[in-house]
Amino acid sequence: MTDSPRPVPGNRPLVPSRRTLLGAAIGGAVAAGLPQLAGPAAAASWQQRWAPSARTDKLAAFESIEDDRADSHTSASPHIFAEGDNYRFNMHMVDRDTSTDRQRHEVTGMRSPAGGSYLQWKQGESWRVTYSMYIPSTLRATTTFTHIMQMKQPGTGSAPIIVQSLRRVDGAQTIELKIFEQDILVGRTALTPLHNSWVDVDFQLKIGNGTSGTVRWILRKGGTTLIDAQKTGVDTFLAERVRPKWGIYRSLGDTSDSLRDCHMLLTNMRGYQLV
């Protein structure tokens, strides 16, 4: 039996308890038992900077919202919204981005407190985000890009720094994390066992130019570690700052007949800085 993402009117959504989430730190203290980035930074501690509630903060938790920027499907708006304790991203086959060969419904950045100033990830700093995601079987890996998380420099026209993607590899559905510009694979694991269930994500980033960056990516399901991968000595900075993005951003050029109306849920989103 899979975990149900559907809320019950008048009650809390049927979301399994995420109190054992990798990112469940208490207050601003160190998240006990959480793995640290490799190297000298391991002596420092993760301090919580962001802990939005979908139920109370809604979309004010994010720096900006990119919901149907081209007004391609206004009758289905909003495509991004809070649903109980979850953030929900709906994608329909008719949705189009301003570049009509692709689709995009994403949120960007982290506001703390909700509606207040956004957190800025700067060169030389180490940041971490943890959350749980629900990927239904309708959100499939594709032969062209399907990104569900990105790290980018703010503004238009720049390539991603890091992408978490659903990709077909030799026909199989996988989920992977890549350093985009250098085409460095951090890690990859099968997507099908993740479908229709809650998966815990732990993403850690040391922001560095040239060879001074570090990336660590952990996925867990039901207490079982599916992947724990790390790359050091990599470039994780473009200019100004790094800004996280979450949502569904996919190409329409898929050749595996995998595109469907779909959605994704995120919950218990947390952000930490290493200090």
N, C-alpha and C positions, 0 to 999 in steps of 0.2 A: 504494500500500500504506500502511495506517495503522500507527502505532506500537501494539504490543501491550501491554496493561496486565497481562497474566496472568503470575504468577510461575511459575518452574519449580522443583519440589521439589528442595531441596538446593543450589540455585544462587541467585545474585542475580536479582531479578525482571527481566523484559525491559523495562527502562525506559531510553529513550535517554539518553545522557550529557547532564546538565544543567549541565556545568561552565561553560557560557557564559551561564547564567542572569543576568538583570539584577542579582540580589541576591548574586552570588557574590563577596563581599568576602573578603579574606584576613585572618584573625585579627580584631582590632579596628580595623584600618586603614580608611581611606576606600575605598569601593568604586570602583575606578578606572574612569573612563569613564561612570559612572552620572549621569543627569541630576539636577540639583538643583531644589528648589522655587524659584520665581521670587522676586525681591526680595532684601532684605539678607541673608536667611538663606542665600543661595547661597554666602556666604563661609565658612560653617561646614562641618563634615564629618559624614558619616554614620558612626556608631560601632555596630558589631554588638552587639546585646544578647541575641539569641535565635537558636539554631541547632540545633533538635532533630533527632534521628535517629529515624525511625519504627521502625527495626530494633532499636535499643537502648533508647530512652526510652519508646517506645510512648505510651500516652495520658497518661502523667505529664507530658508537655510542655505540657498545657493546664490552665487554672485550674479548669474544671469540664466535665462531660460531660452533655449532654441527650439521652439515648438512650431512646426510647420511654417518656417520662415517665408516660404513662397505662397502661403495661403492656398495650398493646393487642395485641401480637404477640410474646409472650415466647418462643415456640417458635423464633423466628428470631433471638433475641438472641445476641451483641451485634450491633447494626446499625452500630456504629462500632468500628473496630478497626485495628490495624497489620497490614499485609500486605506482608512484606518491607520495602522502603524507602518504601512508600506508606502514607498514611492513607486508609482506605476507608470510604465512607458508603453503606450499602444502604438503599433505600426500596422498600417493597412497597405495592401498592394497598390492602391491608387495614390498614396502619399508621395510627394516629390519635394526635393530640396530645391534651392535656387539654381543649383546645377542639376538638370533634369535627368541625368544618368544615375542618380543616387537618391537615397532617402536619409533623413536625419531628424531625430528628436532627441535632444541632449540637454542636460543641465551642466553648468560650469561653475567651478570655484566653490568656496566654503565661506559662509558668513557666520561670524561668531561675535556677539549673539545674533540670532536670526533677525534678518532685516538690518543688521548693523554693518560694521566694517568687514571687508573680506580679508581672509588670511593670505599673506603673500609668501610664497615659497621662493627663497632667494638662493643664489649661488653660494656654495659652501655649507648650506644647512642640510639636515636630514629630517625627512618627514615620513609619516606612515598613515595609511588609511586602512581601516578594517570595516567590514560590513558583510551581510548575508545577501545572497542573490538567488532568485528563483527563475530558472530558465525553462519554460515549457517546451514540449517536444515540437511545437510549431516554430520555435526560433532555432533554426538549423544552421549548421556550418555551410559555407558556400565556397565556390571556386575562386571568387573574387572577394574583396574585403567585406567583412562584417565585424565592425569594432563595437565593443560594449563598454570599454573604458579607454580613455586616452590621457596622456600627459602632453600638454602643448604650451607654447608661448602664446600669451594673449594676442588678439588681433587676427586679421584675415591674411591669407596668403602664405602662411608658414606651414611646413610639414609637421606632423606629430613628432614628439620625442620618443614616446613609448606607447604601444598599443596592446590592449588585451582583446584578442580576436577569436572568432569562431571560423575555422578554416578547414576545408577539405584537403586531406593529405593522402594521396594514393586512393582516393575515393572514400576514405574514412572520415567521420566527423571528429574534429579535435577542438580543444580550446588551448590557446597559446598566449605567451607574452613575448613581445619582441621589442628591441631597441630599433626604432624605425629606420632612421637615416643610415645607420651602419648595417642594417639587416642582420642583427645579431639575435639569435633565438635564445631567450632566457630559459624557457621551459615549455613543454607541451604535454598534454595528457588527453585521454579519450573524453569526448563530450557526451556520448550517449548515456553513460552511467550517471551523469549529472542532471539529465533531463527530468523534469517534473519532481524536483526535490530541492531542498534548501542546501546551499553550499556556502561555507565561510571563506571569505577572501581576506588575506593579509598581504598588503603591498607596502614595501619599504623602499625609500629612495634617498640616496645621498646625492645631492645636486652638485655636479662637478663638470668642469670643462675639460676637453681633451681626454685624459685617461684617469681623471680623479673622481669619477662617479661610480656608484654602486647601486645595484638593483636586486631586491629579493622578492620572491613571489611564492606564496603558500596558498594552497587550496585544501580545505578539509570538509568532509561530509560525515555527519554523525560521529564525530570524534576521530575519524580515520584520516590520516594525512594522505592526500592523493598525489600531491607534488610539493616539493620544497626545493626551489631552484634559485641560484644566485649567480650574478655576474659582477665582477669587480674590474677596475681599470677601464671603465667605459665612459663615453661622453653622454651626459644626461642634462645638458644645458644648451640653449640656443642664445637667448638674450632676455634681458629685463627680469623675468621670473617664470616659474613653472606653474601651470594651472591645471588641475585635474578636471576631467569631464566624464560623465556617465550617461548612458542611454543606448539607443540603437542607431547606428550609422552604418549603412550598407550600400553596396553597389548593386545596380540592377543587371549587371552583366553576368550573373551566375549562369553556369552551363549545366548544373546538376539537378535542376528542377526543385530547388530547395526553398525558394522564396514563398512565404505564406503570410497571411494576416497573423500577427503574433503580438506578444507583449513580453515584458520583463518586470520583475519586482525587485526592489532593494529595500532593506530594512536594517536597523541598528547601525547606522553609519557613524563612524567615529574617526577623528583625526588627532594625531599626536605629533609633537616636535621633540627631537632629541636635544636635551639641554644638559 
